[in-house]
Amino acid sequence: MNGEAPTVFVVDDDFRIREALISLISSLGLRVAAFGSIAEFVDFEKPDCPACLVLDLELPDGSGLDLQKDLAGPNCPPIVFISGRADIPLSVRAMKAGAIEFLPKPFEEADLLRALEAGIGLDRVNREKRSALAELQRQYDSLTPREKDVLPFVVAGHANKVTAAELGTSEITIGVHRGAIMRKMGARSLAELVRMTDKLGMAPPRNRC
C-alpha cells in the first residue's frame, strides 16, 4: 500500500471558503486539493493515500448528494458535508448514505478538524482491510484448480478419507493437497484457514447425492 501522506479533498464553489480551508488544513501538515466544481474533482487524478472529502451540498454543476451517490463504493473516501442550509432532511439523507458528518456554515474549526481526523482514520483502516483482502485473494489464486476443489472440504472439517471419496481420488493425494493449501494460503491452523475463506465469501461444499 502506498505510503503517501493523507490528503483532504475540498469541493466548494466559494473561493473564500476554499482558501480558508486550504490554510486551516495545511496548518495540520495534511495535503489539500481544492476544487470549485464536481467536474474538477472527478477529473483530478487522485493520489493513492488515506483521504477525506469535504463536500459542499450545493455546487454549480450538481448536488453534493448526487456526487456522494456516484462515488458510493469501497474506494470512496469518507465524506464531510458542509452547507449554508441547515436542512435536517438533507443532513439525514447524507448521513444515511454514509457521510461521517454534516456541518452547517459557518462551522467551528474544531468540529471540522475532529471530522477530518475521524475520516482519515476510517479511510486508513478501510484501505488496510482492502489491501489484506487483495493479498488473501492473491494467495487463493495461487492454488491449483484441484486445490481449490479440496479447500472447501478442508474448512468444512471433512476427513481426508471423506474428501477423497467425494472427489474420486486417494486419501494420500488429498493429504498432499491439504498441505499445499495451508502453505500457499499462509494459514498456521485450520481455524485461521476457516477465517480466510469466510473473508473470501466461500460457501461450504454440497454433499453429493
N, C-alpha and C positions, 0 to 999 in steps of 0.2 A: 504494500500500500504506500502511496506517495506520502512523503513527509513534509509537504509544504505547509506553511503557516495557515491558520484558519482565515477564511475570507467572509466578510459580510457584504452581501449584495443589497443595494438600496434602489428601489424603484419608486420615484416620486416626481411628479411634473413641476413641483415648486422648486426653483433653483435655490432659493434661500434655505429651504429645509434640507436639500441635498448637501449644500455646503456645510451647514451646521452639523449634520450627521457625519459627514466625512471627517470634520475636525474632531468631533467627540469620539468617534470610533477609532480613529487613527491614534488618538492620545492613549489608547489602551494597548497599543502595539499590534493591533489587528489590521489586516489589509482590508481595503474598502474598494468596491467597484460600484459606482453610482450611475443610474440611468434615468432619463426623463420620460421614457415610454416603455410599454411592454415589448414592442418590436426591438428596441435597442438591447434589452435584456436577453431576449430569446436569441438574437443573432450573436451575442457575445460568446466567445469560446471559454467555457468555464474551466478553472483550474481543478486539478484532482486533489482536493483537500477538504477537511471539515468546513462546513459553511452554514450560514443562516441568512434568510431573506427577509428584509424589512420592506414591506409592500403596502403602498397606498391603496386605499379602497377604490378610489375613482381616478382614472387616468385618461389622457386624451384619446387613446386608441383602444379603450376597453375597460372592463371591470377587473379589479384585483381578484375578485372571487372567480371570474372566468379563467384567469391565469392559474389560480390555485387548482382548479379542476383539470386544466390541461397538463399541469405538472404532476398531478397525482400519481404516485408510484413509489417504489422503494428507493429510487435515487433522488427524490425531491428533497431539497433542504428544508428544515423546519422553518415555518413562516410566522413572522410577527407582523400583524396588520396594524397600520396607523391610519387614522381617518379624522377629518374635520367634522364628521357627522357622528353624534352619539346615538347611533341606531342600534337598539338592542336586538331586534330580529336579525339584522345583518351580522352582528357580532356573534350571535348564537350559531348562525349558519356557518360562519367562518370557523368557529371552534369545533363544531360537529364534523367539519370537513378536514380537521386535523391541524388547524393553526394552534400554536402554543400560547399566543397572547393577542389581544386586541386592545390597542391603546388609542384613546381619543386625543386629538390635538387640542390644545398643547398638552404634552405629557411630561412627566418628571423624568429627568435624565436617569435617575437611579432605577426607575421602573424599566426603562428600555435596556439599560445595561444588565439588569438581572435576567431579562428575557433573552438577550443575546447570549449570555453565559449559559443559560439553560439550553438554548437552541443548539449552540455549537457543541455542548457536551452530549446532547442527544444524537446529533449527527455523527459525532465521533464514535459513539457506541454502535450506531446502526451500520456505519461503514466497516467497523471491525467484525460485526456479525456477517455482513455480506462477504467480506474477504475470507472469513473462516468457512462459510458455506461454499464459496467458489473453490477453495482448496479441497474441501471434502468431496465436491463433485469431481475434481481432477483426479483424486485418489480412486473414486469409484470408476471413472472412465478408464483407469489403467488396468482394471480387471478384464480377463478374457471373457468371451461370451459364456463359456461353461462355468466360470467362477461366479458370474452374475446369476446364473441359474441356481447355483448352490447357496449363495448368500442368504436368500430369504429363509431357507430351511435351517441354516445355522442359527440365525437370530430368533427363529421360532422355537428353538430348543430341541429340534429333532436329532435323534442319534444318527451317527454316520450310516448305520445299517438301514434305518428307515429312509434316509435321504437317498441312499444308493438304490433302494427298491423303487422309490418314486421316480428317479431319473434314469433307471435302467443301466446302472453301471456298478462298479465294485466298491465295496466298503473302503478298501485301501485307496482307491482313486479319490473318493470323497475326502478322506483324511488329508491327502496331498493338497486338494483344492482348498480345504479349510485352512491349512497352514499358510498357503499363499494369500488367501483373503485377509487373514489377520495381519500379515506382514505388509501387504500393499496398502491396506486401509490405515495402518499405523495404530491398530487397536491393541491395547495391552490386556484386555479382558473381554469376555463375552458381553458383559454389561455395557462396556464402552462401545462395542460394535453395535449393540442394540440402539444406543443413543444416537449413534451416527446415522443409522438407517431411518430412525424417526425423523431426524432433521432433513433427510433427503426425501421424506414423504413416501417411503417404500411400504407397500402392503404385504402382509404375510401370505405365504403360498396357499393355494387352494388344494385340498386333498383330491386326488383323482378318484373317480367313481368306477 
